[in-house]
Amino acid sequence: TAITITEQPVSVSVPVGYSFTLRCRAQGRPSLQYQWFCQYQSDCRLIPGATNQDLPITAELTQLYTCRVNDLHRNVVFSDWVKVEVQQCVARGLPPQLWQGEPVIVLNPSEQWVELGQPLQLQCAAMGIPAPSYQWYRNGNLLEQQKRKKLRITQAKVSDSGTYLCCASNSRGEHWTSAVDVHIGEQSQPTSLCCISPDKIALLVGNNCYQHHPNLVAPVRDVFELSRLLERLGFQVVSLLD
C-alpha cells in the first residue's frame, strides 16, 4: 500500500523567538516512520531527534523544511517543502500573546519618485500562520500580475503613477498596508534636510540575543508596548530587533 500524505505542513511567517509547530500526517502500512529535514541556503540536513509527526520550532532563522515518511518495506514519500520565514523587524502590529495567526503588517511600502523608463519597486511584508498571500492595488484597482510582497515594474510609465497599497491575507483574515503615492516622471523627491517633515519619529531597538548572555524574551514585548504608547503620543515609530 502506497504512503499518502494526508496533511501537509504549511509555510508560516512569524516574529523571531515565536514558538509554533509544523505538522505532517500520512496514511499507509503500519509502523510509519517520520524524519524532518531543514535547508538553510544550500545546506540541507537531517534534524536530529525530529522523528515525530509534529515538529516544534522556536523561530530563529528563515529556513525550508520537509518531512520524510517511510514504512518498513522501503516505501518513502516526502512532504511539500515549506518556508518558515522569520521576521527580525518588529513593526506596528507585533502580535499580542493571544495572536491566532491572522496577518500582521510588519513592513509598509514607501512613497516613490521614479523617472520615466526606470524600474519601480514597492515592498511590503506581513506575518501570519499560514504565511499570507499578497495582492497589490493601484488607485483601488486590482493589479492582476502583482501577487508577491515585492511589486516590480521593469520600465515605469506615466500610467503607473498613482496610489498603491497591498492586501495580505490568509485563512484567518486580511490586513492592508498603508497607501503610498508613486510619482513617475515628476520632480525628484527633495533631499535637503530642511525639507524633511517635522513629524515626531521614534526609533526603538530591542536587543534579544547576546553572545555571552542567555537570550531574552522581554525586549519583544517591551518594543511592542512602547511603540503603542509612542504612537498614541503622535510619533511615527520604527521598531527593530537585534
C-alpha positions in Angstrom: 0.0 0.0 0.0 1.4 3.4 -1.0 2.1 6.0 1.6 -0.1 9.1 1.2 0.4 12.4 2.9 -3.0 13.4 4.3 -1.9 16.7 6.0 0.9 18.7 4.5 2.9 21.2 6.6 2.2 24.8 5.8 4.5 27.8 5.3 4.4 30.5 8.1 5.8 34.0 8.7 6.4 34.7 12.3 8.4 37.0 14.6 11.8 36.0 15.9 11.5 33.9 19.1 8.0 32.8 18.3 7.2 29.1 19.1 4.9 27.0 16.9 4.6 23.5 15.4 4.8 22.2 11.9 2.5 19.2 11.3 2.7 16.3 8.9 0.2 13.3 8.7 0.4 10.3 6.5 -1.5 7.0 5.8 0.0 3.7 4.7 1.2 0.5 6.1 1.5 0.2 9.9 4.6 1.5 11.7 5.1 4.6 9.6 8.3 6.5 10.5 8.8 10.3 10.3 12.0 12.3 9.8 12.2 16.1 9.4 14.8 17.9 7.4 15.7 21.6 7.1 17.5 23.6 4.5 19.3 26.9 5.1 20.7 28.5 1.9 22.2 25.4 0.0 22.7 23.3 3.1 20.1 20.5 3.6 20.4 18.4 6.7 18.6 15.9 8.8 17.2 17.3 12.1 18.5 15.0 14.9 15.6 13.6 17.0 12.9 15.1 14.8 11.1 11.8 14.3 7.5 12.7 15.3 4.6 13.9 13.2 4.9 17.3 14.8 8.0 19.4 14.7 8.2 22.1 17.5 10.1 25.2 16.4 11.2 28.4 18.0 11.8 30.8 15.2 15.4 31.9 14.8 16.3 31.7 11.1 14.4 31.7 7.9 14.6 28.1 6.6 12.9 25.5 4.5 11.5 22.3 6.0 10.3 18.9 4.7 9.2 15.6 6.3 10.2 12.2 5.1 7.7 9.4 5.7 8.7 5.7 5.2 7.5 2.2 6.2 9.3 -1.0 6.9 9.1 -2.0 3.3 11.3 0.8 2.0 8.4 2.8 0.6 9.3 6.5 1.0 7.4 9.8 0.4 8.4 13.4 1.2 6.0 16.2 2.2 6.0 19.5 0.4 8.8 21.9 1.2 7.6 24.7 3.4 9.2 28.0 4.3 9.4 29.3 7.9 10.1 33.0 7.4 11.4 34.8 10.5 10.7 38.5 10.7 13.6 40.3 12.5 11.9 43.7 12.2 9.0 44.3 14.6 6.7 46.9 13.2 3.5 48.4 14.4 1.4 45.3 14.7 3.6 42.9 16.7 1.2 40.1 17.5 -0.1 40.1 21.1 0.2 36.9 23.2 -3.2 35.8 22.0 -2.3 36.2 18.3 -4.1 33.5 16.3 -2.0 33.8 13.1 -4.0 36.5 11.4 -1.9 38.7 9.0 0.0 41.5 10.7 1.8 44.1 8.5 5.5 44.4 9.5 6.7 46.5 6.6 4.7 49.1 4.7 5.7 50.4 1.2 7.2 53.8 0.9 6.5 56.8 -1.4 8.5 56.6 -4.6 9.7 59.1 -7.2 10.8 57.3 -10.4 12.0 58.6 -13.8 10.3 57.5 -17.0 11.6 54.1 -18.1 13.3 53.3 -14.8 12.5 50.4 -12.6 9.7 50.8 -10.0 9.7 48.6 -6.9 7.5 48.6 -3.9 7.8 46.3 -1.0 5.7 45.1 2.0 5.8 42.2 4.4 3.4 40.6 6.8 3.5 37.9 9.4 0.8 35.1 9.5 0.1 31.5 10.1 -0.2 30.2 7.4 2.1 32.6 5.6 0.0 35.4 3.9 -0.6 35.8 0.2 -0.3 39.2 -1.3 -2.3 41.3 -3.8 -1.4 44.8 -4.9 -3.8 47.6 -6.0 -3.3 50.9 -7.8 -5.9 53.6 -7.4 -8.3 50.9 -6.0 -7.9 48.7 -9.0 -6.5 45.1 -8.6 -3.2 44.6 -10.4 -3.6 41.0 -11.7 0.1 40.2 -12.1 1.3 41.7 -8.8 0.8 38.9 -6.2 4.1 39.0 -4.3 5.4 41.0 -1.4 7.6 42.9 -3.8 5.9 44.8 -6.7 8.2 45.2 -9.6 7.7 47.2 -12.9 10.7 47.0 -15.2 10.1 50.3 -17.0 7.9 52.8 -15.4 5.3 54.7 -17.5 3.3 57.8 -16.6 0.2 55.5 -16.3 2.0 53.7 -13.4 1.6 56.8 -11.3 -1.0 56.6 -8.6 -1.7 55.4 -5.1 -0.6 51.9 -4.2 -1.4 49.6 -1.4 -1.3 45.8 -0.8 -3.6 43.3 0.9 -2.0 40.5 2.9 -4.4 37.6 3.6 -4.6 34.0 4.8 -7.3 31.7 6.1 -7.6 33.7 9.3 -8.2 37.1 7.8 -6.7 40.0 5.9 -4.7 43.2 6.6 -4.0 46.1 4.4 -0.8 48.2 4.2 -0.8 51.9 4.3 -1.4 53.6 0.9 1.5 55.4 -0.7 1.9 57.6 -3.8 4.1 56.8 -6.7 5.3 59.7 -8.9 6.5 58.8 -12.4 8.4 61.4 -14.4 7.8 64.1 -11.8 10.5 66.2 -10.0 12.6 64.0 -7.7 12.0 63.8 -4.0 13.7 66.6 -2.2 16.7 65.5 -0.2 17.6 68.7 1.7 17.2 68.2 5.4 15.3 71.5 5.6 12.5 69.8 3.6 12.1 66.8 5.8 8.8 66.7 7.6 9.0 67.9 11.2 6.8 64.9 12.4 8.0 63.2 15.5 9.9 60.0 14.8 10.9 57.3 17.3 13.4 54.5 16.7 13.1 51.6 19.1 15.8 48.9 19.2 15.2 45.8 21.3 18.3 43.5 21.7 17.1 39.9 22.2 20.2 37.9 21.5 23.6 38.3 23.3 26.9 36.5 22.7 27.7 35.9 26.4 24.2 36.0 27.9 21.1 33.9 27.7 18.6 35.1 25.1 16.0 37.5 26.5 12.2 37.5 25.9 11.2 40.8 27.3 12.5 43.1 24.6 9.9 41.8 22.1 7.1 42.7 24.5 8.7 45.9 25.6 9.2 47.2 22.0 5.5 46.4 21.2 4.2 48.2 24.3 6.5 51.2 23.8 5.6 51.5 20.2 1.8 51.6 21.0 2.4 54.2 23.7 4.5 56.4 21.4 2.0 56.1 18.6 -0.7 57.4 20.9 1.6 60.4 21.6 1.8 61.2 17.9 5.1 59.6 17.0 5.9 57.7 13.8 7.6 54.6 15.2 10.2 52.4 13.6 10.9 49.2 15.7 13.8 46.8 15.2 15.1 43.7 17.0 18.8 42.8 17.3 
